[in-house]
Amino acid sequence: MSDPRLRNLKVKTGVVKRLFKEKISYEKEMEKERQKLNGMKQKGEDEYRVKKQEEVVQECLMMIPNCKIRLSNAWTDLKTTLDSEPGFSNTEEYREAKKVLDEVEPNLR
């Protein structure tokens, strides 16, 4: 991997993978915190604790759009890079980048 363009492709692929995992993690955390909030409300817990849990859920909700934007931007950047380097289509880095693009694309909407 002496070509710096291949290294760049590998780095951008890694960024998309990491942001995709981050997005999934935030969505799971939000769902977990939302279930915890619903459980607290059903049990009739202290109003202060319920309000604090609502704040936690709101913080989780605020992180997801930011993460989606960063993922979308990184995906677009990787796609542009991949489209501009068709000569690398026989390399492992190109195939990995293509695989990641195809895996992440349905989750961008």
Backbone hydrogen bonds in HBPLUS format (Angstrom, degrees):
<---DONOR---> <-ACCEPTOR-->    atom                        ^
c    i                          cat <-CA-CA->   ^        H-A-AA   ^      H-
h    n   atom  resd res      DA  || num        DHA   H-A  angle D-A-AA Bond
n    s   type  num  typ     dist DA aas  dist angle  dist       angle   num
A0006-LEU N   A0003-ASP O   3.07 MM   3  5.50 131.5  2.32 107.9 119.4     1
A0007-ARG N   A0003-ASP O   3.34 MM   4  6.77 155.6  2.40 146.9 153.6     2
A0008-ASN N   A0004-PRO O   2.91 MM   4  6.12 157.6  1.96 145.0 151.0     3
A0009-LEU N   A0005-ARG O   2.95 MM   4  6.15 153.1  2.03 140.5 147.7     4
A0010-LYS N   A0006-LEU O   2.92 MM   4  6.17 154.5  1.98 147.6 154.4     5
A0011-VAL N   A0007-ARG O   2.91 MM   4  6.20 156.9  1.97 151.9 158.1     6
A0012-LYS N   A0008-ASN O   2.95 MM   4  6.17 167.7  1.97 153.2 156.2     7
A0013-THR N   A0009-LEU O   2.97 MM   4  6.12 150.5  2.06 143.1 151.4     8
A0014-GLY N   A0010-LYS O   3.01 MM   4  6.25 154.6  2.07 144.2 150.8     9
A0015-VAL N   A0011-VAL O   2.95 MM   4  6.30 147.9  2.06 148.4 157.6    10
A0016-VAL N   A0012-LYS O   3.12 MM   4  6.39 161.5  2.15 147.9 151.4    11
A0017-LYS N   A0013-THR O   3.02 MM   4  6.30 162.6  2.05 151.1 156.1    12
A0018-ARG N   A0014-GLY O   2.94 MM   4  6.10 164.8  1.96 149.2 153.2    13
A0019-LEU N   A0015-VAL O   2.95 MM   4  6.14 168.2  1.97 155.1 158.1    14
A0020-PHE N   A0016-VAL O   2.95 MM   4  6.03 150.5  2.04 146.8 154.9    15
A0021-LYS N   A0017-LYS O   3.01 MM   4  6.28 160.3  2.05 151.2 156.0    16
A0022-GLU N   A0018-ARG O   2.90 MM   4  6.14 153.0  1.97 146.6 155.0    17
A0023-LYS N   A0019-LEU O   2.92 MM   4  6.10 156.9  1.97 144.4 149.6    18
A0024-ILE N   A0020-PHE O   3.09 MM   4  6.35 165.5  2.11 150.8 154.1    19
A0025-SER N   A0021-LYS O   2.92 MM   4  6.09 155.5  1.98 146.1 153.5    20
A0026-TYR N   A0022-GLU O   2.93 MM   4  6.21 159.5  1.97 153.4 158.0    21
A0027-GLU N   A0023-LYS O   3.00 MM   4  6.25 158.1  2.05 150.0 156.2    22
A0028-LYS N   A0024-ILE O   2.96 MM   4  6.21 156.3  2.02 149.7 155.9    23
A0029-GLU N   A0025-SER O   2.90 MM   4  6.12 160.4  1.94 149.9 155.7    24
A0030-MET N   A0026-TYR O   2.88 MM   4  6.04 159.1  1.92 148.6 154.2    25
A0031-GLU N   A0027-GLU O   3.07 MM   4  6.25 161.2  2.11 144.6 149.3    26
A0032-LYS N   A0028-LYS O   2.94 MM   4  6.17 158.7  1.98 149.9 155.9    27
A0033-GLU N   A0029-GLU O   2.89 MM   4  6.11 164.0  1.92 154.1 158.1    28
A0034-ARG N   A0030-MET O   2.83 MM   4  5.98 151.1  1.91 147.9 156.6    29
A0035-GLN N   A0031-GLU O   2.96 MM   4  6.17 156.2  2.02 147.0 152.7    30
A0036-LYS N   A0032-LYS O   2.99 MM   4  6.25 153.2  2.06 144.1 152.0    31
A0037-LEU N   A0033-GLU O   2.93 MM   4  6.17 153.5  2.00 143.3 150.3    32
A0038-ASN N   A0034-ARG O   2.95 MM   4  6.25 161.4  1.98 150.5 154.9    33
A0039-GLY N   A0035-GLN O   2.92 MM   4  6.13 157.2  1.97 148.6 154.8    34
A0040-MET N   A0036-LYS O   2.93 MM   4  6.19 152.5  2.01 146.7 154.3    35
A0041-LYS N   A0037-LEU O   2.97 MM   4  6.26 156.8  2.02 152.2 158.2    36
A0042-GLN N   A0038-ASN O   2.96 MM   4  6.19 158.9  2.01 149.2 154.8    37
A0043-LYS N   A0039-GLY O   3.01 MM   4  6.18 149.1  2.11 144.4 152.3    38
A0045-GLU N   A0040-MET O   3.08 MM   5  5.46 175.8  2.08 158.5 158.3    39
A0044-GLY N   A0041-LYS O   3.10 MM   3  5.05 145.6  2.22  96.2 106.7    40
A0050-VAL N   A0046-ASP O   3.07 MM   4  6.39 156.6  2.13 153.5 160.8    41
A0051-LYS N   A0047-GLU O   2.91 MM   4  6.10 158.2  1.96 146.9 153.0    42
A0052-LYS N   A0048-TYR O   2.97 MM   4  6.25 153.9  2.04 147.6 154.7    43
A0053-GLN N   A0049-ARG O   2.95 MM   4  6.17 151.2  2.03 142.8 150.8    44
A0054-GLU N   A0050-VAL O   2.89 MM   4  6.19 147.6  1.99 146.9 156.3    45
A0055-GLU N   A0051-LYS O   3.09 MM   4  6.43 143.7  2.23 140.4 149.7    46
A0056-VAL N   A0052-LYS O   3.08 MM   4  6.46 148.3  2.18 142.7 151.0    47
A0057-VAL N   A0053-GLN O   3.00 MM   4  6.33 157.6  2.06 149.9 155.2    48
A0058-GLN N   A0054-GLU O   2.98 MM   4  6.23 156.1  2.03 144.7 151.3    49
A0059-GLU N   A0055-GLU O   2.93 MM   4  6.19 153.0  2.00 148.3 155.3    50
A0060-CYS N   A0056-VAL O   3.05 MM   4  6.34 156.1  2.11 147.8 153.9    51
A0061-LEU N   A0057-VAL O   2.93 MM   4  6.22 156.6  1.99 149.1 155.9    52
A0062-MET N   A0058-GLN O   2.98 MM   4  6.21 144.6  2.10 144.2 153.2    53
A0063-MET N   A0059-GLU O   3.29 MM   4  6.56 137.8  2.48 141.1 150.7    54
A0063-MET N   A0060-CYS O   3.18 MM   3  5.34 133.6  2.40  99.8 111.8    55
A0067-CYS N   A0063-MET O   3.04 MM   4  6.22 161.0  2.08 153.6 159.3    56
A0068-LYS N   A0064-ILE O   2.87 MM   4  6.11 156.7  1.93 155.6 162.4    57
A0069-ILE N   A0065-PRO O   2.97 MM   4  6.21 155.4  2.03 149.7 155.3    58
A0070-ARG N   A0066-ASN O   3.05 MM   4  6.35 166.1  2.07 152.5 155.9    59
A0071-LEU N   A0067-CYS O   2.90 MM   4  6.07 158.1  1.94 149.3 155.8    60
A0072-SER N   A0068-LYS O   2.87 MM   4  6.01 160.7  1.90 147.2 152.6    61
A0073-ASN N   A0069-ILE O   2.92 MM   4  6.14 162.1  1.95 152.8 157.4    62
A0074-ALA N   A0070-ARG O   2.94 MM   4  6.11 160.8  1.98 147.2 152.6    63
A0075-TRP N   A0071-LEU O   2.81 MM   4  5.95 156.8  1.87 151.1 158.0    64
A0076-THR N   A0072-SER O   2.95 MM   4  6.13 163.0  1.98 148.7 153.0    65
A0077-ASP N   A0073-ASN O   2.95 MM   4  6.13 157.0  2.00 145.7 152.4    66
A0078-LEU N   A0074-ALA O   2.91 MM   4  6.12 159.7  1.95 148.2 153.3    67
A0079-LYS N   A0075-TRP O   2.86 MM   4  6.07 161.1  1.89 151.7 157.5    68
A0080-THR N   A0076-THR O   2.89 MM   4  6.05 162.0  1.92 150.7 155.3    69
A0081-THR N   A0077-ASP O   2.97 MM   4  6.16 160.0  2.01 146.6 152.4    70
A0082-LEU N   A0078-LEU O   2.83 MM   4  6.02 160.5  1.87 151.4 157.1    71
A0083-ASP N   A0079-LYS O   2.86 MM   4  6.06 158.8  1.91 150.4 156.1    72
A0084-SER N   A0080-THR O   3.00 MM   4  6.14 140.4  2.16 142.1 152.5    73
A0085-GLU N   A0082-LEU O   3.29 MM   3  5.32 157.6  2.34 101.3 108.0    74
A0088-PHE N   A0085-GLU O   3.22 MM   3  5.96 171.3  2.22 122.3 125.0    75
A0089-SER N   A0086-PRO O   3.26 MM   3  5.56 159.9  2.30 117.8 117.3    76
A0091-THR N   A0088-PHE O   2.87 MM   3  5.47 164.0  1.90 131.1 131.2    77
A0095-ARG N   A0091-THR O   3.15 MM   4  6.46 165.8  2.18 148.8 152.4    78
A0096-GLU N   A0092-GLU O   2.90 MM   4  6.09 158.5  1.95 151.3 157.4    79
A0097-ALA N   A0093-GLU O   2.96 MM   4  6.11 159.2  2.00 144.8 150.7    80
A0098-LYS N   A0094-TYR O   2.91 MM   4  6.14 161.0  1.95 153.4 158.6    81
A0099-LYS N   A0095-ARG O   2.97 MM   4  6.14 156.2  2.03 144.6 151.2    82
A0100-VAL N   A0096-GLU O   2.97 MM   4  6.23 159.7  2.01 151.3 156.2    83
A0101-LEU N   A0097-ALA O   2.93 MM   4  6.17 161.7  1.97 151.6 156.6    84
A0102-ASP N   A0098-LYS O   2.99 MM   4  6.21 163.3  2.02 150.7 154.8    85
A0103-GLU N   A0099-LYS O   2.96 MM   4  6.15 148.6  2.06 144.7 153.8    86
A0104-VAL N   A0100-VAL O   2.96 MM   4  6.07 157.9  2.01 154.1 158.7    87
A0105-GLU N   A0101-LEU O   2.99 MM   4  5.89 155.7  2.05 150.0 155.9    88
A0107-ASN N   A0104-VAL O   2.84 MM   3  5.47 145.7  1.95 124.3 134.9    89
A0108-LEU N   A0105-GLU O   3.13 MM   3  5.43 169.3  2.14 117.5 119.3    90
